[in-house]
């Protein structure tokens, strides 16, 4: 029988829980300096990985999944606490403004208040507006609508953080509009409110399926994915007794594994050239996307642009974020220091008293990782060097531990999460779906598949298929 644990401290759904006992380690200025040194040891100047290339037997996911992951995390968690205030409140005192359900809350305003969000909708009040830029190939719109001052209009501003997640957001706007068209044709007697609710339900179920069956398949350790998704094995975490909410360990550490998957630059399409990371960010920017900013989804989802491997390296562009690019995530006046995202992640985790990776592995009865130095291709590969240099080998910050576990996992070597990271991510996604009475998993069980769309006569089971369905892929 698998171990069954209950959250150390449960909370209401609109707060965070502690899955494990809080760390008792003090967070001194010396601690912060040590974490900063560890963070800057992750700095990579180019398209390299700390993992020797001879170990790259499997490819990492395509680059679109980096940003689909970001889109999912925005759906599950929103804590706008400034870094300087992190840890001042316990998780169960901290509002999760967005989660914890996979309900596309960044697209659907919970109250569907048409007066407040009238700029989101077309004149009929049930279809979403889209921006004016259109694809050269088929004339399909691919951008957000703008307000009278030229700023993008959306419910969750974080989905305008960068050009790629912005266009994933638009995919789901277009899917909603398609659902309205098909439902209206087959059930003309439905009122506008009933039509909107039915379309929202269908789109959310489809999104939930893509998260569980496509995204988790792409990024998780295959044996753990098979056990917890394909075989629908009993969970290790008991969410029912105290109720489900997003664990602070996931929100502040584990779900941030995607930071290591970010490339320093992307070829968005055939005419864009290499676009560096700082040009990808678009928080606070007025105006529509330009033709050169259109994502060529075949390259980002099936054939071409790979994500960086999940490892202890991070792109140099993540070490110099501007205050405007941090401001979307917190409720505090600038300046927002430090500007290095890995430093912010490690310090925030420490101030929230997250347990170490070793603490959690032992609690779950899993072996603690032991990174060993070795000669590879005539070079010394020593994945534990930076931990030893900072004195954190036996008390590794959870976020770094999850990345290191993926890096040294012998079968995938950073192509997917390791066993602990995969289990925590899948247990949380499964919990969010099982404890939401309106989810497809609660309503129909794990064998359900999205029904075919009349437009194509096909069921869509991948993000690439969704891009094709809504006219953003050819």
N, C-alpha and C positions, 0 to 999 in steps of 0.2 A: 504493500500500500504506500502511496506517496505521502510525504509529510503534509499535514494540514495545519496551516497557521491562520490566526486571525489578526487583523490589523491591531497594532499595539494600542492605538487610540483612534477609534472611528470618529466620523463627523457627519453632519448633514451633507447632502449632495452639492450644495453651493459653497462648501468649504473644502479644505484639504485634510487628509488623514495622515497619521504616521503609521506606516506599515511595520516599521521596526522601532525598537527603543532608541531614543535620541542619544547622540554621542555626548559624552561628558567632557570631551576635550575642550580646553579653553581656546578661544580665538584671540590671540594676542597680535600685536604689530609684527612680532617675529614670525608668527604663523602665516600672516598675510604675505610677508616678504618671501617666505619659503614657497608658498603656493604660487607667487608671481614668478619665481625662478623656474618652478616646474612648468608653468604655463608657457614661458618663453622658450623652454627647451623643445616645445612642440612646433616652433616656427619653422616653416618650410618656404624657401624662396621661389620654388618653381614647381613643376608637375611631378614631384618626387614623392615617394613613400618611404618610411623607415624600413619597410619590409623588402628584403632582397628580391629582385625581379625573378630569380630562378624559383622562388616559392609561389609565384603567381599562376597556380594551375587552374584557377577559376576566375572568371571576370567578376568585377563588382557590378552592382545594378546599374542600369542606365541613368543618366544624370537627372531625368525627369522625376525619378523616385526620391531624390534628395529633397525636392521642393514639394512633391506630394506629401512627403513626411512632414514638412513644415506646415503645410495646409492642415493636416490631421492634428498636429500638436496645437495649432491655433484653435481648433474646434474643441479640444479637450481641456485646455487650461489657459487662464489669463489672470496673472497676478501682477498688478502694476506697482508693486512695492519697489521703491528706489533701493539701489544697492546699499546705500548708507543706512537704510532702515531695516535691511534684511535681518531676520531673526528676532526682531523686537516683539513680534507677535508669534504665538504658536500656530501651527498649520490650521487647527480647527477654529482659530479666530480670524483666519485670513480668507477673504472672499475670493472664490473662483468665479470670475465674472462671465466665463464662457462655458465651462463644462458642467457635468462630467459625461454627457451623453454624446454619441456620434450622430448628431442631429442637424449638422450643417448650420449651426447657430450663427456662423459668420456670414451666411447668406440670408437665412430666414429670420427676420426679427421675431422674437418670441411672441409678441402681441399682434404681429401683422398689422401694425398701426399705419394705415395708408396715408393718414394726414401727416404724420411725422416723417415718413419715408417716401413721400410721393415722388421724389426724384428718382427713386429706384425703379418705378413701374411705368409701363406704357400707359396710354390713355385709358385702357380697359381696367387697369388696377390689378390685373392678375398675371400679366406677363412682365418679365424684367426688361428694362431698357438695356441696350448695348451701345457701345461707343461707335463713333463714325469710322475709324480705320478699318479697312477691309483687306482681306487676303488677295494677293494678286492672282492666285490660281483660280479661285471660285467665287470671289466677291463676298465671302462670309465675314461678318464682323468678328473681331478677336479681342476687343478692348472693353474696358469699363466705360460707362457713361460719365459725363462731366456735369458739374453744376454750373450756375450762371457765371461763376468766377473762374471757371476752367479747371476746377479741382475734381479728381475722381470721386465718384459717389459709391460707397459701399458700407455695409453694416459694421464690419470689423476692419479698421484701418490697417491692421497688421498684414492683411492680405494684399496690401499695396506696398509692402516693404521692398519687394524686388520685382523685376520684369517677369520672371518665370512664374512665381506663385500668383502674381496678378492674372496671368493668362490661364492658370489652372482654375482660379476662381470663376473666370468667364466661362470655362467649360461647363460648370455646373449651372450657371445662369442659362446657358443655351439648352442644357438638358431639361431644365424646368420648363422652358418655353415649348420644347418638343413634347413634353408630357402633357402640357395644357392642350396643344393642338390635337394630340391623339385621343385624349379623354373627352374633349369637346365633341370630336367627330363620332365617338362611339356612345356617348351618354349626353345628348344635347339637353336633356331635362335638368341637369345639375345646375344649381345656382352658382353664381360666381364664387361665393365663399366655399361651397362644397367642391367646386372644381379646383380651386387653389389648394384646399386641404388634401384632396386626392393626389394632385400632382406633387405636392410637398412630400407626402408619404412615399410615393413611388420613387422619387428621386433620392430620398434619404435611405430607403432600403437598398437601392442600387449602390449608393456610396458606401454603405456599411459592408456590403458584400465585397466591393473592391478593396476596402481596407483589410478585411479579414482574409480573403482568398487570394488577392493579388499582391498587395503591399507586403503583408507579413511573409508571404512565400518568397518574395524577392529579397528581404533583408534579414530573415531569421534562420538560425541553425536548423538544417533540414530535419534531423531527428526530433527536435522539440516541436517544430511546426507540424510534423506528422502526428505526434502524440496529442497535441492540444487542439489542433484544428481539424486535420483530416480524420483522425480517430476519435476526436471529441472525448478524450480521456478526462477523468475527474480532475478538477482543479486542485492545485496545491494551496490556494488562498481561499479562505472562507469569507466571502463578501456578504453572505446573507444575514449572519447574526447581527452585525452592527450596521449594515447598510453600506452601499458603495459610494465612495468619493475618490477622487484622484489622489494617490499617495504623493506626498511631498518629495519622496525619493525619486519618483518618476518625473515629476514636474521640473525639479531643479537639477536633475542629473541624468537619469537613464534615457529619457526621451530626447536628450540633447546630443545623442550619438551622431545625429546628422550633421553637426558642425564639422566633423572630420571628413565628411563626404563632399564638402564644398570644393569646387575647383577654383584655382586662381583666375581662370578666364574661360570663356565659353564661345564657341562658334554658334551663334543663335540660328543662323540661316546662311544660305549660299552667298549672300551679299554683305553680311554683317562684319566679316573679318573676326579676329579674336577680340572679344569684349571683356576687359578686365573687370574684376569683381566690383570695384568702386563705381563703375559705369552701369552695373546691373541694378544697383540700389536706386530706388525711386521714391522713397518716403518724402512726403511734403512737396513733390514736384507737380507743377501745374501742366496742363495740356495732355493731349492724347499720346499714345505710343506711336512711334514712327515705323514705317515699313521695315527698316533694318532691325527693329527690335522684335519683330514677330518670331516666335519660337517655331522652328521646323520640328514638329513633334515626332515624325519617324526617326530622326536622329537622336532625339532625347528619350525615346521610349523603347526602341527596338533595334536600331542599327546605327551606331556611331559614337555619340558622346557619352562616355562612361562617367559615373561618379568616381570620386577618389575613394580609395579603400578606407574601411573603418579601422583606424589605427591611431597611434599617438602623435600623428602629424596634423597640422592645421595650416590652411592657406594663409599666406602673409597678409592678404587683404582683410582678414578677420582681426588683425592686431592694430588696425588704425581706423576704426569706425568713427564717423562723425557723430556729434551729439544728436543731430536730426534723425539719424538712423537708429539710435538707441531710444529716442524719445517716444516712438510709437509703442514701446513696451512698458513704460513706467509712467507714473503720475507724479512727476516732480519737475521743477524748473531746471534747465541746464545751468552749468556744464555737467555732463554725465561722465565722471571719471571712475575708473580708468577706461580708455578707449579700446583696450584689447579684450575681445570677447572671451578667449580662454581664461584670462585672469578673472573676469567678471563671473564666469561660471564656477570656477573653483572657489572663489571667495564667497559667493552667494551660498554654495553648498555648505561650506564650513560654518558660516554664520547661522544657517538654518539647522545646524547640528545634525547633519546627515551622518548615518553610520558609514564606516569604511566598507570597501568592497569585500575585504576579508570577513568583517562582522556578518555581512549578509550571507555570504557563501556558507559560513559555518552554521548560521541559523537555519538554512535550508538543507543542511547535510550534504553540501556539495564540496568537492575538493577545492582548496585555495590554489589559485594559479601560482606557478613558480617559474618566472621568466629566466631562462638560462642563456649565457653567452655561448656563441659558437662561431666557427669559421665558415663562411659561405662565400663561394666564388673568390677565395683569396682575401676576403675582407672580414673583419670582426663585426658580427651582428650581436649587439648586446642590448636587448629590449628593456632590461631592468636597470641600465646604467643611470638614467636620470632620477629614478626613484631612490637608488642608493645615494646619489649625490645630494639629494634633499632630505635624506633620512626618513623617507616615507615608504620604504619597502614593505614594512609590516603594518602600516596604517595608511593604505592608499585611498585617496579620495574616490568616492564611488564613480563619478563620471570618468575619471582617468582609468580606473580599474576596468570598467566596461569596454573602453576603447582598447586597452592593453590585452584583455581577454580575447577580443576579436582578432587582434594583430597576431597573437601567437597560437591561435587555434589551428592545429596542423592540417586539417582538411581544407579549410577555406582561406586562411591567412588574410583576413580583412575583407574578403568578398561578402561576408555576412557577419552578423553579430555572433558572439560566442554563446555558450549554453546558458549562463546566468543572465546575460542581457536579454537573450531571446525569451527566456521563461518569464522574466519580469514584464517585458513588453506585451507578450501574448496574454498572460494572466490578466493584465490590466485591460487590454482591448476586449477580451472575452467577458470580463467582469462588467465593463461598461455596456456591453450588448445584452448580457444575460439579465442584468438587474434593471434594464430599461424595458418596461412592459410593452412599449410601442415598437421595439426594434424587430427586425426580421428574424433574429435568432430566437427571441422570446415568442414571437407569433407563429413561426413556421418550423423552427428547428434548424439544425446545421446542414441538412441536405437540400435546403431551398436554393434555387438559382433564379436570377432575374428573368422574368418572362421576356419573350422576343418583343422587339419594337416593330411596330407596323411599317415604319419607314424602310426597314431593311429585311424584316422577317427573321432577324437573328437575335439571339441572346448575347449580351455584351458582358464579358467576364474579366477584361483587363482594362487598364487605363488607356492603352493604345486603341482598343476597341471603342472606348468612349469618345476619344478624340476623333476617330473616324465617323462615328454616329452623328456627331454634332457639326461635321463639316470642317474640322480643323486639321485634317490629316489626309494625305493621299499618297 
